Amino acid sequence: MHEVQRHISEDGSHPPEPEVQQATGPHSYRRDPLWWSALAAYVISAIALGEALQALEAQYDGHPVFIRWFNMSCIALMLIPAIACSDAATTLRTAKATWRSTLLNTAITFGGGVAYTLSLKGASVATVSVITRTKSAMILAISVLFLDERMTLPKLATILLSLAACGVLLAKVTMAHSKDNEWWGTALAICCTFCWACGDLVFAVSAAQHFGISFAGTSTFMGISGLWTLAIFWTITLGSFAWEGWGFPQTLHAWLLLLASSVCIAVTNTSVPFGIARSSAFVMGIGGLLTVPGSFIWDYVAHGIVPLWWDYAGAGLIGLAFATIHMSPVAEMNLSQAKLEEPTEPLVGSGDLAASNCNRHHLSDEMRHQ
């Protein structure tokens, strides 16, 4: 592994900068098998996470903050594939360079998770789930307002289609759960979605500046975020125990379900950033909407739940949104690359290029919902 040299060599010349795995951006993700693998891993793990949490709640209910903290802390284990795909020295350099970003990302993401948990006390699960699907719209809005993002017709069409899908699905759940929804529960769901959108953009900026498309860099970023969660947010877990009463899972089955949900969280929370690094937060956000039709298929196969026409309409609009962004001219989809293209401090040496082969194994073997 080539070390990054920060000093002038003995003969007075400046040493060449190491080669860095640049972010591919939306211009190349369409033919990138690793991006498609990340998207598939996210969709599958997000559906599996819902199943694991639903089963866990049946045996260990009343402590969602502890479950969230335990799940997010387990992401620290992503440091293992990070070191395996590069080396300990590179992992440490990346961790030092991104510690502010990882801390900010952890605080935003964990705060969004707490808002999500609290929102479920004032709104139905179905309502909150639909609201969180508007994350890609928030990502684009923040990018346009603060990251010099250029609004184009394909982006606008994509967002309108995705919002129309959310509108159809929201109308369905509102008719079924109108009495279960309080205004503050909906407000917290919107706050949660905003937090997660900001977290995706924090990662996108940090990746473009420090480690590009490297799976080792993404794993390091998420692993350090897991360590921050473990080290800091246990205090919130203690507070939730004091508020809701003490209690840990009492059966082996409950602990196994907790561990299973943690594995799903790790896969989801790693596949999303890795997909962002290889495309953009907006592109990956639209791709993540495929969990909706995927959930309909799973519910039908596993539980015999037949989708209604609302479900078909929403899934169809999501498919159109994904097709719109996927088939748009590449020049129109260059999301924020002008501003994020050049790393300010390259950290991943050219030796990490050899790790791209390793990326394929670990993505398929290790690859998490927010």
N, C-alpha and C positions, 0 to 999 in steps of 0.2 A: 504494500500500500504506500503510495506516495504521500509524504508528509507535506502539509502546507507550510511553506517557509515564510516567516514574517520579518526577515532581516535581509540585509544586503550581503551577498557573498563576499568572500575574502578579497577577490580581485576587483571589488567595487561595482560589479555589474548587478543588475536586478535579476533575480532568478525568475524563470518563466512561471506563470500561474498554472496550477494543475488544471487538467481538463475536468469539467463539471458536467454531470448529467442534467442538461437543461430541461425545464418543463416543456412538455410537448405542445401543450395548448390545444385548443379545439381543432386546429388544422390537421391533426394526425390521429386523434383518438379513434376515429371511425374504423381504422384498419389495425388498431392496436389490440392484440389478443389479451394483453394484461388488463386493459381497461374493461373489456367485455367480461373478463374473469372477475374483476373487482365488482362490476355491476351485478353479475349473477350471484356472487358470494353475498352481496348486500341483500338482494331480494330473498334468497333462501334463508339466510340467517335471521333477517327481520321477521319473517313468518315463523321460523322456529322459535324465536325469542317470545313472540306472542303466545305460542302454545306453552312454552316452559313457564312463563310468568302466570298464565291462567291456571295451570296445574299447581304452581307453587302457592298461589293465593288461596287455593282450596284447603291447603294444609298449614299455611303460615300467613295468616292475614293480620293486618293492623300495624305492620312495621315497614311501609314502603320506602322510607328514607334509609333505613338500614340496608334493605335489599339494594337500593340504588348505590349506596356507598360501597358495599361489598362488590357489586358488579363492576363499578368503575375502577376500584382499586386493583382488581384482578388484571386490568389492562396493562399494569406494570410488567406483566410477564412477556409483553411484546418486545422487551429489551433482549430477550433470548434470541429470537430470529434476527433482530437488528445486529447483534454481535456476530451471529453465525454468517450473515450475508456480507459483513465487512470485517471489522475487528474492534477490539475494545477501545483502542486509541481514537479511531474515527467516531465511534459512538459517543465517547466522552467529549470530543471536540464539538460535535453536533449538539449534544446536550447543553454544553456551556454557551454556545452561540444562541440557542433558542430558548433559554430558560425563562426569559420574560414572556415570550409568546406562549410557551406551554403553560405557564402559570395563569396568564390571561385567558387562554382557551379553556383551561380546567375550571376556572371560576365561572366563566360564562356558561359552559356546558352543564356544570353541576347546578348552577343557579337555575338554568332552564329545566333541568330534571326535577328540581324541587318544585318549581312553578307547575310543571306537568302533574306531579303527584298531588299538589294542593288543588289543581283545577278539577281533578276527578271527584273531589268532594262537592263541587258545585255544578258539574256538568257531566253528562253521560260519556262513557268511554268512546262511543261512536262519534259523538260531536267533537270531542277533543282530538280524536284521530284525524277527522276530516280537516280541522283547522290547521293542524300541523303540516298538512299536505301543501299548504300555501307557502312553504319555506322558500321555494325557488323564486316566487314573485318578490319576496322580501329581499332575497339575495340580489336580484337584478336591480331593485329600487335602491338599495344601499350602494351598489356598484356605480350606478348612474349618478347618484348624488355626491359620493365621496371618493370614488376611485376613477373618475374621469371615463367612465364607461359610456360608449356611444350606443344610444338606442337605435335599433334598426327594425325594419318591417318583420323579418323572420323572428326576431326576439319578441316583438310585440305580439305577433300571431301565436307564438308558442305560449306566452304567458296568458293570453286571453283564452286559449283552449284549455289550459290547465286550470285556470280559475273557473271556467264554465263547468269543467268536470267536478271541481270541488263544490260549486254551487248546486249541481244536481244531487250529489251525494249528501250535502248538508240539508237540502230540502227533504230528502228521504228520512234522515235521522231526526230532523226537527219534528216532523209529523209523528214519529214514533216515540220521541223522548222529550217533547216540549215541556212537560211538567217536571222533568228531571234537571232542567237547565236553569241556572241562576246567572245573572249578568256578570257577577264576579268570577264565576267559573270560566265563562267564555273569555273574559279579559285576561285571566291567568294563562289560558291556552294560547292566546295571541302573544302574550309576553314570552312564553316558553318558545314559541316558534321564532320570534325575533332573536332571542338569545342563541338558538341553534344556528340561525342564519349568520349571525355575527361570528360565531365560533368557526363555521366553515370558512369564512373569509379571512379570519385571523390565521388559520392554517394555510390557506392559499397564498397569502402574502409571505408567510414565513418559509414555506416550501420554495417559492420562487426566488427568495433571497439567499437561501442557505443550502438546500440539498436537491432541488429540482425533482425529477421523477423517481429518485432512488427509493426502492422499497425499504432499504435499511434506514434511510432518513425518516421516512414515514413511521416506521416501527419505533425508532428512537423517540420521535416526537410524541407518539401516543403512549409509549412506555413511561416517559418522564411525566406525562399528564396523569397517568395512573399513580405514580409515586406521589405527586402533589396531592391527589385525592386522598391517598392513604395517610399522608403526613398531616394534612390540614383539616380536612372535612370530617374527621372522626368526631370533632367537637359538635357538629350539627347532628350527627347520629346520636350522641349522648343526650343532646337537647330533645330530640324526638322521643327517645326512650323515657326521659323524665316527663314528657307531655303525654305520651300514649301508654306508658307502662312498660316495664322491662320484660324481655322475652326473646329467646333465640329459638331457632328450629328445634323441635323436640324429637324428631324421628330421622333415621338415616335417609329415608326416601325424600324428606324435605330438604336435607342438606345436599343430596344428589341433584335435586331440581334446582337448588340455588347455584350449584356449581355449573350445571348445564346452562342456566341463564347467563352466567358469567362468561362462559365460552362463547355464547351467541353474541353477547355485548362486545367481547373482544374482537370477534370477526367483523361485526357490523361497524364498530368504531375504528377499525383499521381499513376495511375495504372502502368506506366512504372517503376518507382522506387520500388514500392511494389513488382512487378514481379521480378525485379533485386534482391531484398533482399531475395526472396524465391528461387532463382536459381542463375543466374549470369548475368552480363551485356551482355555477348556474347549470352547466351541462349535466353534472352529476346529480343536481337536485331534480332536474326533469327526469333523468333516468331512474331516480329513486321512486318516482311515482308508479313505476311498474309493479311495486309491491301491492298496489290496489287490485289490479286484475289477477295478480298472482295469488292474493289472499282469497279471491272469489273461487279460483280453481281449487285451491287447497281445501276450502270449506266444503266444496261440493264433493271432492274425492274422499276426504277424511271424515266429514261429519254429515254428509248428505244434505247440506243446505243448498237449496236451489236459488240462484241469483234472480232478483226481480228486474223489471225493465229499467228501473233507476240504475241498478248496478251495471247492466249492459251499456246504458247510455254514458255513465261516468267512465267506465273502462274504455269505451270507444273514443271518447274525447281525449283521454290520456294517451291512447295509442296514436291519435292524430297529432297531439302535441309533441310526442317523442319523434314521430316521423318528420314533423316540420323542422325540428332542430337538427335532426340527423341528415336531412336532405337539402338543407339550406346551403347557399354558396359559402365556401370556407371563409372568404373575406368578410362575410357578414357576421360570422360567429366568433371572431377573434376577441373573446371576452377579456378585457383589461390586460392583454398581453403587452401592450405598448408601455404600460406603467410597471408591470411586474416581470418583464422579460429578463432583465439583466440582474444577476445576483450581486448584492452589494459586498458580500464577503464569502467567496467560494470556499467551501469546507470539505467537500467530498472529492477526493483525489481520483485520478484516472484509473487507479486500481479498482475503484468501485464499479467501473464499467463491466468488469468481469463478473461482478455480483448480479448483473442483470439476468444471467442464466439461473442463478440461485433464486432470484425473485420468483421465477415461474413455479418452483417447488413450493416455496413458503406461502405464496399467494393461494395456491390450490390446497395446501395442507393446513394452513393456519388461519386463512381468511375466514365482524359484527354487523339497535335502534337507538337511536338516540332517545 
